């Protein structure tokens, strides 16, 4: 693929996001800067700019761009925010968040994925992203509280340890529901009095799995 071809595909990618209702300029700019093609290898490379989820290693997926945009917008990320992402996967979502926040911590239970994501972050010179391999359902208590938490795997309910690690006034976005049924994307805002919940849309994510100690 020539540089002109790549530039055209990226332009079409951003136009496609706009056509699907992604209008937040900060989110669009971040997604334009981070090339999704760098996060997909093998047989699905040619589909990197399509608005669809794609398989990656370890039985996981990279989310479709319009869902990445929706979740990112729902977080209402500020430039001084510290974010915790549960489920590093390919690293694409964390890379997008790195363009919007002061610092991103991301954790995944699959060492292969964290190592591959780390190499991508280094290649892109994303110095504000820190990667951990471990049980994401427990969060990162040592780094808490967080201004924003993004969960990219479905839980039956918003995990208690993650809710506890959310700053007062902070926001968590999490898919909720059984892995074999319709899931709902939930936005949780922590207040002085508890938690406010807002249902955003139907989604489908791989399940959140616990039981692995943090390394």
C-alpha positions in Angstrom: 0.0 0.0 0.0 1.4 3.4 -1.0 1.4 6.4 1.4 -1.4 8.0 -0.6 -3.5 4.9 -0.3 -2.9 4.8 3.4 -3.8 8.4 3.8 -7.0 7.9 1.8 -8.0 4.9 3.9 -7.5 6.9 7.1 -9.5 9.8 5.7 -12.3 7.4 4.8 -12.0 5.9 8.3 -12.7 9.2 10.0 -15.5 10.0 7.5 -17.0 6.6 8.4 -16.9 7.4 12.1 -18.7 10.8 11.5 -21.3 9.1 9.4 -22.0 6.8 12.3 -22.6 9.7 14.7 -19.2 10.2 16.1 -19.0 14.0 16.3 -16.8 14.7 19.3 -13.8 16.5 17.8 -11.3 15.5 20.5 -12.2 11.9 20.1 -12.1 12.0 16.3 -8.7 13.8 16.4 -7.3 11.1 18.8 -8.6 8.3 16.5 -7.1 10.0 13.5 -3.7 10.2 15.2 -3.7 6.6 16.3 -3.5 4.3 13.3 -5.7 1.2 13.9 -3.8 -0.6 11.3 -0.8 -0.8 13.6 -2.8 -2.9 16.1 -4.0 -5.6 13.7 -1.7 -8.2 12.1 -2.1 -11.3 10.0 -5.2 -12.2 7.9 -7.3 -9.3 9.1 -4.9 -6.5 8.3 -6.9 -5.5 5.3 -10.0 -5.0 7.5 -8.2 -2.6 9.9 -10.2 0.4 8.8 -13.6 -1.3 8.7 -16.1 -0.5 11.4 -16.1 -4.0 12.8 -14.6 -6.0 15.7 -11.7 -8.2 14.7 -10.1 -11.2 16.3 -6.7 -10.9 17.9 -4.5 -13.3 19.9 -5.6 -15.2 23.0 -9.2 -15.5 21.8 -9.8 -11.8 22.3 -11.0 -9.0 20.0 -10.2 -5.5 19.0 -13.4 -3.5 19.3 -15.1 -1.9 16.3 -14.0 1.8 16.0 -17.5 3.3 16.5 -17.8 1.5 19.8 -14.3 2.6 20.8 -15.4 6.2 20.0 -18.7 5.8 22.0 -16.9 4.5 25.1 -14.2 7.2 24.9 -16.8 10.0 24.5 -18.8 8.6 27.4 -15.8 8.8 29.7 -15.6 12.6 29.3 -11.9 12.5 29.6 -10.1 15.6 30.8 -6.5 16.5 29.9 -5.4 16.0 33.5 -7.2 12.8 34.2 -5.7 9.5 35.2 -7.4 6.5 33.6 -7.5 2.8 34.4 -8.4 0.5 31.5 -9.3 -3.1 32.2 -8.6 -5.3 29.2 -5.6 -4.1 27.3 -6.2 -6.4 24.3 -4.3 -5.0 21.3 -3.6 -1.7 23.1 -5.7 0.3 20.6 -8.2 1.7 23.2 -5.4 2.7 25.6 -3.5 4.4 22.8 -6.6 6.5 22.0 -7.0 7.4 25.6 -3.3 8.4 25.8 -4.1 11.3 23.4 -6.7 12.7 25.8 -5.5 12.1 29.4 -2.5 12.8 31.5 -1.8 9.1 32.3 -3.3 5.7 31.4 -2.8 2.5 33.3 -4.0 -0.6 31.4 -4.1 -4.2 32.7 -4.7 -7.6 30.9 -4.5 -11.2 32.2 -2.8 -12.4 29.0 0.9 -11.7 29.1 1.3 -12.1 25.3 -1.1 -9.3 24.8 0.5 -7.0 27.3 3.9 -7.6 25.8 2.7 -6.9 22.3 0.8 -3.8 23.4 3.9 -2.5 25.2 5.9 -2.8 22.1 3.3 -0.9 20.1 3.2 1.9 22.8 7.0 2.2 22.6 7.0 2.3 18.8 4.4 5.1 19.0 6.4 6.9 21.8 3.4 6.8 24.1 5.2 7.5 27.4 2.1 8.1 29.4 0.8 4.5 29.2 1.8 1.9 31.8 0.9 -1.7 31.2 0.3 -4.5 33.8 -0.3 -8.2 33.4 -2.8 -9.4 36.0 -6.4 -9.8 37.2 -8.1 -6.7 36.0 -11.2 -7.3 38.0 -9.2 -6.3 41.1 -8.1 -3.0 39.5 -4.9 -1.4 40.7 -5.3 -0.4 44.3 -1.8 1.0 44.6 -2.5 3.6 41.9 -6.1 4.4 43.0 -8.2 6.5 43.0 -8.8 7.0 39.3 -10.6 9.8 37.5 -11.9 7.5 34.9 -12.1 3.7 34.5 -12.9 1.9 31.3 -13.7 -1.8 31.2 -13.5 -3.5 27.8 -14.9 -6.9 29.0 -18.4 -7.7 30.2 -19.2 -8.2 33.9 -22.4 -9.4 35.4 -22.4 -6.2 37.5 -20.0 -3.3 37.7 -17.1 -4.9 39.8 -17.1 -3.7 43.4 -13.3 -3.2 43.6 -13.3 -1.0 40.5 -16.2 1.1 41.9 -14.2 1.6 45.1 -11.2 2.8 43.1 -13.2 5.5 41.3 -12.6 9.0 42.4 -15.5 11.0 43.8 -16.9 12.7 40.6 -15.2 10.1 38.5 -16.8 8.1 35.7 -16.6 4.4 34.8 -17.8 2.9 31.5 -18.4 -0.9 31.6 -20.4 -3.5 29.6 -22.7 -5.4 31.9 -24.5 -8.6 31.2 -24.1 -12.4 30.6 -21.5 -13.2 28.0 -24.0 -15.3 25.9 -26.8 -12.7 26.0 -27.3 -9.0 25.2 -25.1 -6.7 27.2 -25.6 -3.1 28.1 -23.0 -0.4 28.1 -23.3 1.3 31.4 -21.9 4.7 32.5 -21.4 5.0 36.2 -20.7 8.3 37.9 -19.5 8.3 41.5 -21.0 11.0 43.7 -20.7 12.0 47.4 -23.8 9.9 48.1 -23.1 6.8 46.0 -23.2 5.9 42.3 -25.4 7.1 39.5 -26.0 4.7 36.6 -26.9 5.5 33.0 -27.6 2.9 30.3 -26.0 3.8 26.9 -26.5 1.1 24.3 -26.5 -2.6 23.5 -23.0 -4.1 23.0 -21.2 -7.4 22.9 -17.8 -8.0 24.6 -15.8 -10.9 25.7 -16.4 -11.8 29.4 -14.4 -10.3 32.3 -12.5 -13.2 33.9 -11.1 -13.0 37.4 -8.8 -15.1 39.5 -5.3 -14.2 38.3 -3.0 -12.4 40.7 -1.3 -9.2 39.7 2.3 -9.6 38.6 
